[in-house]
Amino acid sequence: MDFSNKVKSLLEQGLAQYPELFLIDFSISPDYKISVIIDGDNGVSLNDCIEVSRSIEHNLDREEQDFSLEVASAGATEPLKFPRQYRKNIGRKLEVTTEEDQIEGTLLSADEEGVVLEWKTREPKKIGKGKETVVKTKVVPYISIKKAVVVISF
């Protein structure tokens, strides 16, 4: 088994011990720098990163192949990639860029097909002058999402 497959196998075994954690990204550079980014249904703690790191590092021999290993959580500003990430952010405000437009709204629901967003906008009144606040809802399939990030407000 080559180095890359061995690391991937160890990573899968490590994550299998923690079903609330899931893999976001995994790469090995040509100089054997292993980079693992994980996320969790309830967030990721430092101990989670340590445990996943140990499951890989303690089963590799630096005498066979020297390497460096970095296990990190998905940052707050990282784009969402998987349905599982969307589900854990239900109720939060997202900025979603599609091919047609950009929507900033509250994530109402997420399933395997896409998400439902809700936001308020000001539109001209149907009768009379002025504007009124209207609540809009839109179903956005994952295939049309170019980028989605959680909006952090202070």
Helices and strands as residue ranges (DSSP letters): H 3-16, E 21-28, E 33-40, H 46-57, E 68-73, H 83-88, E 93-98, E 102-110, E 114-124, E 131-141, G 142-144, E 145-150
